[in-house]
Amino acid sequence: MAPSSAVLFSAADSTVLFSASLLDQRASVLGRASSSVFGDALRCCSNSSGDAALRLSKPASQPKHIVANSSTNSVSSKGRVFVPPMHQDNWNNLSLGSRTLTDLGVRELRNANNRLKIFSGTANPQLSQEIACYMGLNLGQIKIKRFADGEIYVQLEESVRGCDVFLVQPTCPPANENVMELLIMIDACRRASAKTITAVIPYFGYARADRKTQGRESIAAKLAANLITEAGANRVLTCDLHSGQSMGYFDIPVDHVYGQPVILDYLASKMISSDDLVVVSPDVGGVARARAFAKKLSDAPLAIVDKRRHGHNVSEVMNLIGDVKGKVAVMVDDMIDTAGTIANSAALLHAEGAKEVYACCTHAVFSPPAIERLSGGLFQEVIITNTIPVQEGNYFPQLTVLSVANLLGETIWRVYDDCSVSSIFR
């Protein structure tokens, strides 16, 4: 039995452990309807002891879904109470002790007089709800519907005049639908006299089209950035862009955060010996990302897969640079689309003598036939985040989903309070 203060999803028995006394206190602060980040499907009640863990059923099809915590309090530059995040090596700490309850109480005070509003699009409402729950806020009321001809209608159902508005909408598949929905949401907020509008885009869908590789090609990342700017956004908050230079395509401030701390902390919990670990970049373009990742994992050795791409979404592995024999290989990439690159790389690593292969990425696009490739036995575990919602039919036993809700929620507070964002990752 886990400690009474634990919150734990187990992939093996598909159960959730909660502290009854904790949820009672959490409900008293945030309201009974938001006593859990996992929605109304999980109902809680306290028992006579008040400290015994409750066991609640969760659908067996869901993978592990881990939510992180915050730490001590401070004061922002505007004089408002501010809650910095936990230390970088503890993003997935499952302990919800008195410090967290204190944070929740502080957020209740902060929520009483702030002008911050969070609205969710239809692309990833679960992530939006988790962000709001971390921040101790309720999602703003918004109506989004499709007309018979496919046109999108957006209406804000509460006033945002003079407010700092954050719109959470990844531009994941269907990319064009979600981009257009985001643009219309931004326009609705601008016409409703919002003070500032921040587009929170956990996954920026057109980031791969960031340069011309052949004649007469478009640079769609720049076009998408222009559309968001012209629609009326004042700032963009995004996670793990495909290439850092994409930030320069926006003519407005961009806060670029990384899902790396969440994945690193989860890997650290697996207690893999540093002598047995090697970090692998699945292509030459991801070497800088893999090197930074390896440095955080006790300065683990680095290997590189040399790849030749013959077309979009088609790749062929050629050879391996580095030694993986008898080691646990951790492949790191920003996204998995059709999984051709990462599956071919995993096959090469096994052929070169790797003991186990882990795949880690921030964005799980999972275009067909990604699921067949990832669940074919090449990987010990596939670790992703929830920047993109995983479709019901795309879960498989090796899949682990980590939440970036607290990371994004903390960044939103820092943007709102005019505090440093980069200090989160120090």
N, C-alpha and C positions, 0 to 999 in steps of 0.2 A: 504493500500500500504506500502510495506517495505521501509526503508530508501534507498536513492540512492546508498549507498555503500554496500548493502547487496547482498549476494549470497545465495539463498535459494531454496531447493527442497521441494515441498509440496506434500505429498502423496494423499491429498484430491483432489486437482485440477490438479495435474501432470503438474505444470508449473515451470519455472525457472525465478528468478529475477536477473538481472544484472545491474550494473551501466554502462551507455554508456561511460562516460568520463573515467572510470577506465579501461574498455576493450580497449579503444583507446590507453591509455598510456601503458597498458600491452602489447598490440600488437606491439607498437613501440620498446619495449625492447626485447621481446622474438621472434618477428616475427609474422606476421599475421596468419600464419598457426597454431601457438601454442597459440593463444590468449585465449583459453579455455582448461581446463583440460579434458573436456568432448568430445574433438575430433572435427572433421570437420562437424559433424552433426548439431552443434549449430553455426549459422552464426550471426554476430553482426554488427550493424551499428549505428552511433551516430545520435542524432536528433539535432534540433536547440538549445535547451536549454543546452545540453551537460551533464545535471545532472539527467534527468528523468530516471527512471528505465525502462529497456526494458523487455518485456514479451515474452519468447520464448517457443515454444511447446516442450514437451518431452513425449515419449511414456508412456501411462498410465500403462503399465505392470511393469515399473521400480519402485522400492521402493525409500524411502528417501536415499540420498547419500550425506553425509556431509563431507566437506573437511576443514581441519584446517589451521592455519596460523603460521607465525613465529613472532619473536619480534625484539629486538634491536640488534645492530651490535657490534662486538668486533674483536680482532685480534688473529689469531691462533699462536701456538707455532712455526710454520714455517714462520711467518710473513705475511701469506696471510689473506685477509679479511675473517672473519668468521661470520656466522649468526646463533646465538643460537636460540633455539625454544622458543615458548611462555611459559607462566607459566603453570604448570601441571593442574591447575583448569580451563584452558581455551582452551583445545585442539580443541573444536568444535566452537570456536568463529567465527561468520559469518561476522564480520566487516572487510572489506578490505579497510583500510584507507591509509593515506599518508605514514605511517610507512612501510606498505607492499610494496608500490610502491618504496620507498627508498631501501628496501631489494632487489627488483627486479633489480634496477639499480646497486646495489653493486654486485649482482650475474652476471650481464652482464660483469662488469669489471673482476670479478673472472674467468668467463668463457673464457675470451679472451686469457689467457695464461696458463690454467691448462692442465694437462695431464690425466684427469679423463675421462673414457669412460664407458657408461652404455649400456648394450645390454640386450634385452629381449628374452626369449624363447617363446614358443607358449602356455604355460600353463595359463598365466594371463597377456596378453599384455596391457589390460586397466590399471591395477595397475602400470605396468612399465611406461606407458605414464604419469600417474599422478605423479609418483616419479620424472621423468625427468622434468616435468613442474614445480613442486615445486622448483627444483634445478636450474631452468633456463637453462637447457641443452636440447639437442636433443638426442634421442635414437640413438645408433650406428647402422650402416647399416649391416645387417646380413641376410644370405640366409639359410633357414631351409626347407628341403623338405623330403618327404618319397619316397623311391623307391617302385616299384611294389611289391617286396617281403617283404615290411615293414621296411627295413633298413633305418636309419636316416642319412641324409647328412647335414653337416653344413659348411658354408664358410663365413668368415668375409669379408665384402666388403669395409673395410677401414683399414688403418694401425693402429696397437696397439703397435708397437715396443716402448719399454720404457715407456708404459703407465700403470696407475693403472686402472684395468678393474674390473667392477662390473657386474655380470651376475644375472639377476633377473629371477628366475624360481622356483616356489613352486612345490613340488613333490606330487601334488594332483591327484585325479583320472583323467585319467588312470595313476596310480602311476609308473608302470614299464616303460611306454613310456616316462614319464616326467623325471624320474631319468636318463634314458639312454641318453636322449637329453641333460640334464645338463652335464653329463660326457663328451659327445662329444664336447659340447661348451667349456668346460674347456680345453680339449685337444687341440682344435683349437687355443685357446688363448695362451696356453703354447708354441705351435709350431710356433706361430707368434711373439714370443719374447716379450710378455707382461711382464712388470716389476713385477707386483703383480696381482693376480687373487683372487677376493673375490666372493664366491658363496652366493648370497642373496636368502635365502630360506624362504619365509614368512611362509610356512607350510612345516614341515619336516615329510613326510608321514609315515616313518617306526618307528617313535618315540615310539609308543605304545609297540613295541616288544623289550623292554629294559631290560628284565630279563627272567630267566627261572622259570616258575611256575609249570612245570611238567617235568618229565624225557625226555631226548632226544629231547628237543625243541631247536630251533635256537634263537640267539639274533640278529635279523635282523637290529636293530638300529646300532649296532657296525659294522656289515658288510657294511651297507650303508655309515657310516662315513669313513670306510677304503677305499671304492671305491672313494669317493669324494676326499680324501687326496691323494690317489695314482694317480688319474687322473691329479693332478697338482695344486689343489686349495691351496692358501696360507692362507686363512682365510674364516670363515663362519659367516654370519650374519643371524640370524633366529629369529622368533617371537613366544613366548609362547610355548616352548617345553612341551610335555606331562609330562615329569619329568625332573627336573633339572640335575640329574646325567647323562643324555644323553650327556651333554657338555663334560664329561670326556671321551667319546668314541672317540672323535677327537684328533688327535695328532698335531693339528694346533690350533691357537687362535680362539675362538668362542665368538662373541658378541651376547648376548641374550637380546632382548628387549621385552617389554610387551605391549599388546594392552589395558591393564587396564585403563590408563589415558583417552583414547578416549571414552571408555564406561562410565567411571565415570562422565566425564564432561557432556555427553548426559543425563545421569540419573539426574544429578544436575539441568539440565535445565527443568526437569519435575516438579520441586518444590514439591516433595513428603515430607510430614512432617516426621522429624526424629522419632517422637513418633509413627508413623504408619508403620515404615519400619523394616523389618527383612531380613537379608541375609541368604540364604539357600544353603548349600552344598548338591548336589544330591547324593554324596557318601562319605564314610569316607576318601578315598584317596584325596579328594579335600578340606579337612578342612583348610589346611594352606592357600590355595588360597582364600577361602571364608573369612577367618579371616582377611587377609590383605585387601580384598575388603571392608569388613564391617568397618574396622578401618578408611578407607578413607571416608566412608559415615557417618560422625558424630559419629563414633564408635557405629554403629547400632548393635543390638543383633544378635546372630548367632543361626541357627538351622541346624540340620544334619539329612539327610535321611539315615537310615540304610538299606542296600541293600544286597541281596544275588544273585550272578550271577551263572547261571547254565550252561552257555556256551558262546562262543564268540558272541557278538551282541545280547545276550538274557539276560534279567535281571528281577528280581522280587523285588518289594518294600516290606519291612517288617514292619517297624515302623518309627516314627518321634521322634527325640530328640530335645526338645525345644518347644516354644509356638508361634503359628502363628495366633491364633484366632483374627479375626477382623483387621488383619494387611495386608500390601502390601508386598508380598513375592518376593524377587529378587533372583532367582537361578543363580549361577555362575559356569561355567565349562570352560575348555580350548577348547572343541570341541563338536559338535553335529554330530553324525554319523547316526545311524538309529533312533535316538530320543527315543528309548525305555526307557532308564534310566530317561531322563528328563520329558517325558510324564507321566510315572508312578508316578514320584515324584510330578508332578503338580496335578495329580488326588488325591494323598494323602493329599497334602496341602489344596485343596478345601474341602476335607472330614473333615479336622481338623479345618475348619472355616476361611481360608485365604480369604481376601476380593478380592484381585487381585494377579495374578501371572505373573511375568516377567521372561523371560529366556534370559540370556546373555552368549555369548561365543565368542571366537576369531575366531575359525576355523569352518566354516559351510560345513562339508563334504556332508551332506544331501543324504545319501544312502537310497534307498527305504526301508520301507515306511515312511521315515521321514516327508515328506510334508503332508501326510494325518494326521499324529499324531500331528504335530505342528499347523495345520490350523483347528483342530477339535473343537476349542472353549475353550480349557483349558487355553490359554495364552492371557493376555491383549496385550502383545507385545513380539516379538522375536527379540532381538538385536544382530547383528553379525557384523563382519568386513569383508573387501574384500580381506583377505589373500588368499582365494579361490574364484574363480569367480562363481557366482550363475547362473546356467543354466536358459535359458529363461522360461522353463516350471515350474520352482521351486519357482517363486514369489507368494506370497499370501498376503492378506491385512494386516496381523499383522507383516509383516517382515520389519525391518529397517536395512539398511546396512550403516555402518560407515567406512570411509576410513582411512587406516593406512599409506597412501602414504607420508604424511608430516613427520610422525614419522620415517619411514624408510629412507626417503630422508635426514632428519636431521642427522640420524645416519651415513649414508654414508658420508656426509660432515665431520663429526667428525672423522670417521675412516681415511678418506683421509688426514685430516689436523692434525692427531695425537693428537686429543683432547679427553677429557673424554666423554664416552658414558653414564656412570651411572649417571652423573649430570643432564641428561635430566629428570630423574624421581624423583629428589629431590624437 
